[in-house]
Amino acid sequence: MTEEGGTSAPNSEEVIVHRELFEGEQPDADDDPEIDIVRIVADLEGKEATEISSLYDTIDRVVEHLYSNPPPIEAQAELEFTFEGYRITLVQDGTATFMKIAE
């Protein structure tokens, strides 16, 4: 997981953060984008990952399917969902955007 971009101005109501869940065309065997998403949200909230609800309960392995058996690159697949007060957009190339939508 690498950091790219940043957050908006500190006084802004919306916080937008960009991250790379993995580098390259496919995640490595050691990469787990689902765990990375929970860790990123926990970090943004100043919490431990164990204090965040389960991503599996929210979208039931959809992230795993996006990256383990991705559609052709020409599909330009994206997945967007809400989790722990963030609107999260994932692109099949591993980029992710986290936008704070609730306090």
MONOR-V571604 format. One record per residue. N is the residue number from 0. SS is DSSP state (2 for helix, 1 for strand, 0 for the rest). PSI is psi in radians with two decimals (NA if undefined). BURIAL is # if it has 24 or more other C-alpha atoms within 12 Angstrom, else .. Layout:
{{N & SS & PSI & BURIAL} {N & SS & PSI & BURIAL}}
//
This chain:
{{0 & 0 & 2.21 & #} {1 & 1 & 2.71 & .} {2 & 1 & 2.34 & .} {3 & 1 & 2.43 & .} {4 & 0 & -2.65 & .} {5 & 0 & -2.67 & .} {6 & 0 & 2.87 & .} {7 & 0 & -3.12 & .} {8 & 0 & 2.51 & .} {9 & 0 & -0.53 & .} {10 & 0 & -0.07 & .} {11 & 0 & 2.54 & .} {12 & 0 & -0.54 & .} {13 & 0 & 2.35 & .} {14 & 0 & 2.18 & #} {15 & 1 & 2.19 & #} {16 & 1 & 2.38 & #} {17 & 1 & 2.39 & #} {18 & 1 & 2.74 & #} {19 & 1 & 2.08 & #} {20 & 0 & -0.51 & #} {21 & 0 & 2.81 & #} {22 & 0 & 2.48 & .} {23 & 0 & -3.10 & .} {24 & 0 & -0.56 & .} {25 & 0 & 2.61 & #} {26 & 0 & 2.57 & #} {27 & 0 & 2.93 & .} {28 & 0 & -0.53 & .} {29 & 0 & -0.27 & .} {30 & 0 & 2.45 & .} {31 & 0 & 1.60 & #} {32 & 2 & -0.57 & #} {33 & 2 & -0.75 & #} {34 & 2 & -0.69 & #} {35 & 2 & -0.70 & #} {36 & 2 & -0.80 & #} {37 & 2 & -0.75 & #} {38 & 2 & -0.70 & #} {39 & 2 & -0.83 & #} {40 & 2 & -0.75 & #} {41 & 2 & -0.77 & #} {42 & 2 & -0.76 & .} {43 & 2 & -0.55 & #} {44 & 2 & -0.07 & .} {45 & 0 & 0.58 & .} {46 & 0 & 2.96 & .} {47 & 0 & 2.64 & .} {48 & 2 & -0.53 & .} {49 & 2 & -0.25 & .} {50 & 2 & -0.09 & .} {51 & 0 & 2.51 & #} {52 & 0 & 2.85 & .} {53 & 0 & 2.31 & .} {54 & 2 & -0.57 & #} {55 & 2 & -0.63 & .} {56 & 2 & -0.39 & .} {57 & 2 & -0.85 & .} {58 & 2 & 0.17 & .} {59 & 0 & 1.16 & .} {60 & 0 & 0.21 & .} {61 & 2 & -0.67 & .} {62 & 2 & -0.78 & #} {63 & 2 & -0.75 & #} {64 & 2 & -0.58 & .} {65 & 2 & -0.65 & #} {66 & 2 & -0.44 & #} {67 & 2 & -0.51 & .} {68 & 0 & 1.15 & .} {69 & 0 & 2.66 & #} {70 & 0 & 2.92 & .} {71 & 0 & 2.58 & .} {72 & 2 & -0.52 & .} {73 & 2 & -0.39 & .} {74 & 2 & -0.41 & .} {75 & 0 & 0.88 & .} {76 & 0 & 2.44 & .} {77 & 1 & 2.64 & #} {78 & 1 & 2.27 & #} {79 & 1 & 2.32 & .} {80 & 1 & 2.91 & #} {81 & 1 & 2.36 & .} {82 & 1 & 2.15 & #} {83 & 0 & 0.68 & #} {84 & 0 & 0.23 & .} {85 & 1 & 2.42 & #} {86 & 1 & 2.03 & #} {87 & 1 & 2.26 & #} {88 & 1 & 2.15 & #} {89 & 1 & 2.40 & #} {90 & 1 & 2.56 & #} {91 & 0 & -0.24 & #} {92 & 0 & 0.00 & #} {93 & 0 & -0.06 & #} {94 & 1 & 2.58 & #} {95 & 1 & 2.49 & #} {96 & 1 & 2.31 & #} {97 & 1 & 2.04 & #} {98 & 1 & 2.09 & #} {99 & 1 & 2.19 & #} {100 & 0 & -0.19 & .} {101 & 0 & 2.65 & .} {102 & 0 & NA & .}}
//
